[in-house]
Amino acid sequence: MDIASISATLASLKAAKDIGQAKLELKTASEVQQKVIELQGLILEAQSSALDAKAECLRLVEQNADLKKENRQLRDRIESGEEMVRK
């Protein structure tokens, strides 16, 4: 999994948490609205990073399956070659 995507997701979520806590301390509606907008932006960033990490994970799972298949095919070829040598 892409470490940068995970780090970005965690950083966005931490910033969103910090803004949420700061929002509780605000008094005016305009300040609250501004923080809500910031919070929504950070949530979108976190979702985007999470989707990027998921896509990378899926790519790696597919690559792993391909490598296992290739490994199995190579082992089969080696085993069939050993059988030919024994005969």
Backbone as numpy.savetxt, mean C-alpha at the origin, in Angstrom:
# Nx Ny Nz CAx CAy CAz Cx Cy Cz
5.66 -4.49 -0.38 4.81 -3.32 -0.38 5.71 -2.09 -0.38
5.29 -1.05 -1.00 6.05 0.18 -1.15 6.09 0.92 0.18
7.27 1.03 0.77 7.45 1.68 2.07 7.06 3.15 1.99
7.36 3.80 0.88 7.02 5.22 0.75 5.51 5.44 0.81
4.76 4.55 0.19 3.29 4.67 0.22 2.76 4.47 1.63
3.32 3.50 2.33 2.89 3.25 3.70 3.23 4.45 4.58
4.43 4.97 4.42 4.84 6.14 5.21 3.96 7.34 4.93
3.64 7.55 3.65 2.77 8.68 3.29 1.39 8.51 3.87
0.88 7.29 3.86 -0.44 7.03 4.44 -0.43 7.33 5.93
0.59 6.83 6.62 0.66 7.07 8.06 0.82 8.55 8.38
1.62 9.25 7.60 1.81 10.69 7.83 0.52 11.45 7.61
-0.23 11.09 6.57 -1.51 11.75 6.30 -2.51 11.48 7.41
-2.55 10.25 7.87 -3.48 9.92 8.95 -3.12 10.63 10.25
-1.82 10.75 10.55 -1.40 11.47 11.75 -1.78 12.95 11.65
-1.54 13.53 10.48 -1.90 14.93 10.29 -3.41 15.12 10.41
-4.18 14.18 9.87 -5.64 14.26 9.98 -6.07 14.18 11.44
-5.43 13.31 12.20 -5.74 13.19 13.63 -5.41 14.50 14.37
-4.25 15.07 14.04 -3.85 16.32 14.69 -4.83 17.44 14.37
-5.28 17.50 13.12 -6.25 18.53 12.74 -7.58 18.29 13.46
-7.98 17.04 13.55 -9.21 16.72 14.25 -9.15 17.14 15.70
-8.02 16.93 16.35 -7.87 17.35 17.74 -7.87 18.87 17.84
-7.21 19.55 16.91 -7.17 21.01 16.93 -8.56 21.59 16.68
-9.35 20.89 15.87 -10.70 21.35 15.55 -11.55 21.44 16.81
-11.31 20.55 17.73 -12.07 20.56 18.98 -11.79 21.83 19.80
-10.65 22.43 19.58 -10.26 23.62 20.33 -10.69 24.93 19.67
-11.20 24.86 18.46 -11.56 26.07 17.72 -12.90 26.62 18.18
-13.05 27.92 18.05 -14.25 28.58 18.55 -15.17 29.06 17.42
-14.62 29.53 16.34 -15.46 30.14 15.31 -15.80 29.14 14.21
-16.92 29.36 13.58 -17.39 28.47 12.51 -16.44 28.51 11.31
-15.89 29.67 11.00 -14.98 29.76 9.85 -13.69 28.99 10.11
-13.21 29.02 11.33 -12.02 28.25 11.67 -12.32 26.75 11.56
-13.47 26.36 12.04 -13.87 24.96 11.97 -13.98 24.53 10.51
-14.61 25.35 9.68 -14.77 25.02 8.26 -13.41 24.87 7.57
-12.49 25.76 7.87 -11.15 25.68 7.30 -10.47 24.37 7.68
-10.58 23.99 8.93 -9.96 22.74 9.38 -10.65 21.52 8.78
-11.95 21.59 8.58 -12.67 20.50 7.94 -12.16 20.29 6.51
-11.96 21.39 5.81 -11.43 21.31 4.44 -10.04 20.69 4.44
-9.18 21.12 5.37 -7.84 20.54 5.48 -7.92 19.05 5.78
-8.80 18.70 6.70 -8.97 17.31 7.10 -9.42 16.45 5.92
-10.36 16.94 5.13 -10.83 16.20 3.96 -9.71 15.98 2.95
-8.88 16.99 2.76 -7.74 16.86 1.85 -6.76 15.80 2.33
-6.50 15.79 3.63 -5.57 14.80 4.17 -6.15 13.39 4.10
-7.43 13.27 4.30 -8.08 11.96 4.18 -7.97 11.45 2.74
-8.18 12.34 1.79 -8.04 11.95 0.38 -6.61 11.52 0.06
-5.63 12.22 0.60 -4.23 11.83 0.41 -3.97 10.45 1.00
-4.50 10.21 2.20 -4.30 8.91 2.85 -4.95 7.79 2.03
-6.15 8.05 1.51 -6.82 7.04 0.69 -6.02 6.76 -0.58
-5.50 7.80 -1.18 -4.71 7.63 -2.40 -3.45 6.81 -2.12
-2.78 7.11 -1.01 -1.58 6.36 -0.64 -1.92 4.90 -0.34
-3.05 4.68 0.31 -3.47 3.31 0.62 -3.77 2.54 -0.67
-4.41 3.19 -1.62 -4.70 2.54 -2.90 -3.41 2.22 -3.66
-2.44 3.14 -3.61 -1.15 2.89 -4.26 -0.46 1.68 -3.62
-0.50 1.62 -2.28 0.12 0.50 -1.57 -0.58 -0.81 -1.91
-1.91 -0.77 -2.01 -2.66 -1.98 -2.36 -2.32 -2.45 -3.77
-2.22 -1.51 -4.69 -1.86 -1.87 -6.07 -0.47 -2.49 -6.11
0.46 -1.94 -5.36 1.81 -2.49 -5.31 1.79 -3.89 -4.71
1.00 -4.08 -3.68 0.87 -5.39 -3.05 0.32 -6.42 -4.04
-0.71 -6.04 -4.77 -1.28 -6.94 -5.77 -0.28 -7.28 -6.86
0.51 -6.28 -7.27 1.54 -6.52 -8.28 2.57 -7.52 -7.76
2.95 -7.37 -6.50 3.94 -8.27 -5.92 3.38 -9.69 -5.75
2.12 -9.80 -5.41 1.50 -11.13 -5.30 1.50 -11.82 -6.66
1.16 -11.07 -7.70 1.17 -11.62 -9.05 2.58 -12.02 -9.47
3.54 -11.18 -9.16 4.93 -11.48 -9.51 5.39 -12.74 -8.76
5.00 -12.86 -7.51 5.35 -14.04 -6.71 4.77 -15.30 -7.33
3.51 -15.24 -7.75 2.86 -16.39 -8.38 3.59 -16.77 -9.67
3.97 -15.77 -10.46 4.70 -16.03 -11.71 6.05 -16.69 -11.43
6.74 -16.21 -10.40 8.05 -16.78 -10.06 7.92 -18.21 -9.54
6.87 -18.47 -8.77 6.64 -19.83 -8.30 6.36 -20.77 -9.47
5.58 -20.30 -10.43 5.28 -21.11 -11.61 6.56 -21.40 -12.39
7.37 -20.37 -12.58 8.63 -20.54 -13.30 9.55 -21.51 -12.56
9.61 -21.39 -11.26 10.42 -22.28 -10.43 9.95 -23.72 -10.58
8.63 -23.92 -10.53 8.06 -25.26 -10.68 8.42 -25.85 -12.05
8.33 -25.03 -13.10 8.66 -25.49 -14.44 10.14 -25.88 -14.55
11.00 -25.08 -13.95 12.43 -25.38 -13.98 12.74 -26.67 -13.22
12.08 -26.86 -12.07 12.28 -28.10 -11.31 11.81 -29.31 -12.12
10.69 -29.16 -12.79 10.19 -30.25 -13.63 11.17 -30.59 -14.73
11.75 -29.58 -15.35 12.74 -29.81 -16.41 13.98 -30.50 -15.86
14.41 -30.07 -14.67 15.59 -30.69 -14.05 15.30 -32.14 -13.72
14.13 -32.40 -13.14 13.77 -33.77 -12.78 13.66 -34.66 -14.01
13.09 -34.15 -15.09 12.97 -34.96 -16.30 14.36 -35.20 -16.91
15.25 -34.25 -16.78 16.63 -34.43 -17.26 17.36 -35.46 -16.44
17.13 -35.49 -15.13 17.77 -36.48 -14.26 17.25 -37.88 -14.60
15.97 -37.99 -14.92 15.41 -39.28 -15.28 16.03 -39.79 -16.58
16.29 -38.89 -17.53 16.92 -39.27 -18.79 18.34 -39.78 -18.54
19.04 -39.15 -17.63 20.43 -39.54 -17.34 20.44 -40.92 -16.69
19.49 -41.22 -15.85 19.43 -42.51 -15.15 19.18 -43.67 -16.14
18.47 -43.39 -17.22 18.10 -44.44 -18.17 19.26 -44.79 -19.03
